Amino acid sequence: MQVKDAYIQDFLNYVQEHSSNITITKDTNSILDPYFYERQEKLHKIRNDAKNGNMRLLTQEESNKEVELFFKEL
């Protein structure tokens, strides 16, 4: 969360006035893995691209052939 410096006091006043309606919890995903949400977003994009036909997923056999070809060309 980011708050502009000029707004900090207003923000703190708001939080104090509405503290009964605000719950702050630690996000275990970001504690265990600081890049969790970045990777999650990328994976969702890949999945959507595959569903929409913007990206073709290879079968295991196709993938193995691609890897073999890659190593042969090294």
C-alpha positions in Angstrom: 0.0 0.0 0.0 1.3 3.5 -0.8 0.0 6.7 0.7 1.1 10.2 -0.5 2.9 12.1 2.2 0.4 15.0 2.2 -2.4 12.5 2.8 -0.9 10.5 5.7 -2.5 12.4 8.5 -5.9 12.3 6.8 -5.5 8.6 6.2 -4.5 7.9 9.8 -7.5 9.9 11.1 -9.8 7.8 8.8 -8.2 4.6 10.1 -8.6 5.7 13.7 -12.3 6.7 13.2 -13.1 3.4 11.3 -10.8 1.0 13.2 -13.7 -1.2 14.2 -14.4 -1.9 10.6 -10.8 -2.5 9.6 -8.9 -5.8 10.0 -5.2 -6.1 9.3 -3.8 -9.5 8.6 -0.5 -10.9 7.5 -0.5 -12.4 4.0 1.3 -15.8 4.4 1.7 -16.0 0.6 3.8 -12.9 0.5 5.7 -13.8 3.7 6.7 -17.2 2.4 7.3 -16.0 -1.2 7.7 -12.3 -1.8 7.2 -12.8 -5.6 4.0 -14.9 -5.2 1.6 -12.3 -6.6 3.8 -11.4 -9.5 4.2 -15.0 -10.5 0.5 -15.7 -10.0 -0.4 -12.8 -12.3 2.0 -14.1 -15.0 0.6 -17.6 -14.7 -3.0 -16.3 -15.0 -2.0 -14.4 -18.2 -0.4 -17.6 -19.6 -3.4 -19.6 -18.8 -5.8 -17.0 -20.4 -3.6 -16.8 -23.5 -3.7 -20.6 -23.8 -7.5 -20.6 -23.4 -8.0 -17.8 -25.9 -5.7 -19.4 -28.5 -3.1 -16.6 -28.3 -0.5 -19.1 -27.1 -0.2 -22.7 -28.1 0.6 -25.3 -25.4 2.8 -28.2 -26.4 2.0 -31.8 -25.5 4.6 -33.6 -23.4 5.9 -35.3 -26.5 6.2 -32.1 -28.5 7.9 -30.4 -25.5 10.4 -33.3 -25.2 11.2 -33.0 -29.0 11.7 -29.2 -28.6 14.1 -29.7 -25.7 16.1 -32.4 -27.5 16.3 -30.2 -30.6 17.5 -27.3 -28.5 20.3 -29.4 -26.9 21.4 -30.8 -30.3 21.7 -27.2 -31.6 23.9 -26.1 -28.7 
